[in-house]
Amino acid sequence: MLNSETTALLRALLQEICEEVGQYENGTRAHVAAKLLEAAARGEQTIENLKATGREALRRTPTMWR
């Protein structure tokens, strides 16, 4: 279980990474969120590495979700 500080950080990063993603592109946002959660669950804690994980997830979002 993630603590409240980590959860707040992940939410902020999701917003930042997906700022140009359309409001209704829920599949894309969910994909990025899942990858951020996976990284955090593995113990990744640096903002830079979490951002890189999120940006990579955004680049690799399945095309049917865009």
Steps between C-alpha positions, in 0.01 A plus 500: 500500500632841407505781753309823446810697397589249230140490379493881475830497309375239255180697438700817432733316266207345315349846450832640378577213265147489356446877479465482122292182498135563420256517789314189386802283419450291812677193362819696444487657847429162658796344317739771622356482853547123509864529394564768763341280766707200392820704524407633843410151621845380388648765727577771245495828689690761304285752319726493195473123460125500558457773238711300256285193567182698442626664181611164363157356581337790315718436195413129510126537551316258269388689190139392542490712820617822333 
